[in-house]
Amino acid sequence: MSPKLTTILDEDVTDPKERHDLIVACSLSSAQLNEAEETVYGSGCGPVGGGELLARVLEDPSHIDSEIMEFTRGAFTEATQRGISVQRYEMTCDEEIHAFGADKVLKHNTKYPEKKRSYIGFINGLCSDFREAEFPEGQRLFGVFATPLKDKTSHADIFVIIKPNKLQKAAIQQVFHDAFKLEKLIACPS
């Protein structure tokens, strides 16, 4: 894969807030995207397989409204900003995912005490649900990349690979809602 995408997905080099726009600017063809998904952007694991489950940690109130147990409007908006961070379920365990989610919320609450969040749990979605999502014209919507972190080799990211318009954003959100079924929440142990 091109060194450009390797640089984009390296958090030590590229600010995560800039990654989506830079990936979109690459204008990856289907063949290039398939090749990119077979590359590991870090070390300690192989590429993400289409049959893998991807675990998404959920926070209240940013991802889920725990009073009514529904996704918020902004639950998956990160996909068109910096990517959706997930854990490759087969490479980790429930306890590690819960610890990751709780730690993420603790860091957020320390940095932004006026905007407290609570860790709720996680849900799994199938990688192929994202890789097979296309517009009617056949253009893929998502790329799923192995992006292991120094302390979390199971880490991966889901990126929207186009610059979506308002209608396309709604379609993208629907894919997330269909892939990540809230009724399959693996709740944080009390």
N, C-alpha and C positions, 0 to 999 in steps of 0.2 A: 504494500500500500504506500501511498505517497507520504513522504516525510511531513507534508503539510498537515494531514489529518492526525498523524502521530503527535505533532506539536499542539494542535488544537485540543486534543483529548488529554494532554499532560497538564494536570492542575498546577504543577510547579512552574509551568511556562505560561499558560493561558488562563486568565481569570474565568472561572466557571460561568460568570454572567455573560461572557462574550462568545461562549462556545456555539450556541445555537446559530447565531448570525453567521459565524465563520463556517460552520458546516453547510448551511444553506448556500453560502457563496461558492462552495466547492461545486455545486450543481452536479452531484454524483449521478451517473447513469445507473441503471439496474445492475449491470455487470460490475461497475466500480463499487457500488454499495454491497453487493454480495462478497466481493473481495475484501472490502473494509471490515465486514462482519466476521471474516475468517481470521482477522488479525487481532492479537491481544495487545492492548495498549497499557503495558505494565508487565509484571512477571508473577509467576506462581499459579497460573491456571491456563486452560485452553480457551478456544473461542466459545461463545454462548451457542448452544444447540437449540434448534427450533422446538424440540420437545421439552425444554427445561421450564420449570416453574420459576417465576420471578416474584420475589416478596417485596411488597411496598409497605413501609411503615406509615402509620396514620397518626396524625396529631389533631387534637381538638383545640382551637376552632379553625385551624388553617386548612385541614383536609376534610374534616368530618364534624358535623354538629351532633354531639353525643346525646343531646336531649331528645332528638327525633331520629337519631341513627340514619342520617342521610349525608351523602357527600355535599360539601359546600360547592359553590359556583367556581371557586378557585382551586379545587382539589388537585387538578392536574395541569394547571396553567404553566407550571415550570417547564413542561415539555416544549413550549415555544419560547422559552427564555434561556434556560441553561441545561435542560435535560431532566429526566425523571430518574432519580437514584433508586436502585433496587439491589436486592441480594439474590444471588443464585441459590435457590432453596436446597438443591442437592449438595451444595458445597458447604452448608452451614447447618445449624439446628435452631429450633424455636427459641431456646434460651439465649443463643447469641444474637438472634434478630431482635428479641425483646430488649436485650442489654444495649444494642446499637440504638434502638429507638429511644429508650429512656435516656441514654447519654446525649443523643442529639437534642432532645427536649431540654435537658439540664443545661447544655451549652447555650441554647437559645434563651432560656429564662434568665441565665446569668448575664447575658449580653443585653437583653431587652426585658428588664423586670416589669416594665409597664404593659407588656404584651405577652403575658404568660400563656403557655401552652401546656397541654397534658398529653402524654403518650397513651394511646388507646389500644394498639395492637398492630397486626399486619394482615394483609391479604395477598394471596398468590394469583398471578395471572400467567397464562401460557405464552411463551416467547413467540410462537408461530402466530398467535392472534395479532401481534403487532407487525410481524414481518409480512403477513398475508394481506394486511389492510391496504387497500388501494382506492384511488379515485376511480370513477367510472371509465376514465380514459386509460386506466392501467398504470398510472403513476403511483409508486409506493409512497406511503405517508411517513413511515418510521424506519429508523435504523436502530438495531440493538447491538451494543458493543461491550465486550469484556474490558472493563476499566478497573482492574484490581488496585486497591489502595495499599499502602505500606502495611497497615494493620488489619486489612480486610480484603483478602484475596477473592472473596465471593462477590465483590462489588461489580455492578454493571450499570450501564446507563441506557435509557430509551430516549431517543431524540426524534423530534419531528424534523424531517429533512428538507422541508419546503418552507417558504414564507407564506403562511396561510392568510386568506382573507377571512372576513367575519363568518361567512357560511362554512368555509372549510374548518375554521376553529370549532364550530359546533359539531361537525362530523368527527373531528379528532377527539373531542371530549366524549362523544358517544362510544368510540372504540375503547377508551379507558374504562368507561362505566360498564361496557359489555365484558371486557376482559377481567377486570377486578370486581368480582361480585361481592358486595358488601355483606351479604348474608353468609359468606364464608370467612368472615373475620375470625382470626385467631387472636382472641383478646389477651391483653396483658394480664398475667396472673396478679391477683390482689395481694 
